[in-house]
Amino acid sequence: MFNIVNLTVLAEDRNAGTRRVPDFSGGSVTPAAYAFFMRRNSPLAIEISTALAVLGVHASPRRIEGWTIDGLGPEDGLPLMEQIAHYRELSKLAGPGRGHNADLTARRMEAHGFVCRRLRGALLRGFNIAEIAEPETPLDLSTEESTDAAFARLDEIARGMSESISNIPMPMRRIVETLRRNVYDSAERTGESGDVVFRSVIVNFMCLLLGGELYDAEPIAAMFGADSPELEDDAVDFVNEKLRITTWEVEEAYRTLLLADVARMAVWLRERAHLVVGFLGLDKATESQLDDLASLIAPYVLFLIGIVRSRIDDAEEFIGGLGLPAGLVVPALPATPLPT
């Protein structure tokens, strides 16, 4: 049975211990296959449950079995002490019963620095990203006729998106509502209605993400509550030249970035959430919602930092000043944007 003395230093030494989760790295393994080694009557489940009890955490072997079947257990190869730490944190965040908001729990664990076996899927499902890359269909801006058709289609999509904000899950919906309110407050200066300016914001960013470019600084400035002169055309040109990314690149980042680095990024974001909650309209967001938000955007932020490092001169000084977590590996990305 587990050495109880080691539990007293669990919080300080998560690297102690030698027993490891069975390593399935040689092939694809479902959560259920891993759960075979974490059945309620297995020595490992009993040992972890006993260790948690010493720490004042009630997690029966049966509950540990249920968590692992749901894919909330740790990844392969973790020492026993790290397994215990994982389940200890899981006991704080998991809801009652099997399958209760399992994706949310996996993402919250990420924001607390722990990687669950279902995390990748939980991130993809959070933004409805397909597990397998789909064919790229960039905008056809090659002729005046195709450009007009492309923007007509973007405006149609933007109209539908602006009318369905109430369907966006919290807390992302609160952020969108705040940015939309900024647009409405600034719209009077543009001579257009708030609805028109907000749709223009959506079209601008959809154009960028679908292989085109930002083209109008005024609605973007309105979204951030700034006057258009404060967002010069040079800033838009800089984004188009250096920071142009496509939805396919972003989605691939969600599929492929190392989850350990994504978790480090999520913890970093969560620790700094208080700096932006007011600006983003998240003053009333719950701890669960802030955890979820940090988790969901962590792959994108990590990808964006990789873009900055690859494409901008003197980026190292800027990145060094961010105080990123030790051990975080910023991805190496193409030094130039994909051609339009």
RASULKA-V882679 format. One line per field, one symbol per residue. burial: I if it has 24 or more other C-alpha atoms within 12 Angstrom, else O. Layout:
burial->???
This chain:
burial->OIOOOIIOOIOOOOOIIOIOIOOOOOOOOOIOOIIOIIIIOOOIIIIIIIIIOOIOOOIIIIIIIIIIIIIIIIIIOIIIIIIIIIIIIIIOIIOOOOOOIIIIIIIIIIIIIIIIIIIIIIIIOIIOIOOOOOOOOIIOOOOOOOOOOIIOOIIOOIOOIIOOOOOOOIIIIIIIIIIIIIIIIIIOOOOOOIIIIIIIIIIIIIIIIIIIIIIIIIIIIIIIIOOIOOOOOOOIOOIIIIIIIIIIIIIIIIIIIIIIIIIIIIIIIIIOIOOOIOOIIIOOIOOIIIIIIIIIIIIIIIIIIIIIIIIIOOOOOOOOOOOIIOOIOIIOIOOOIIOO
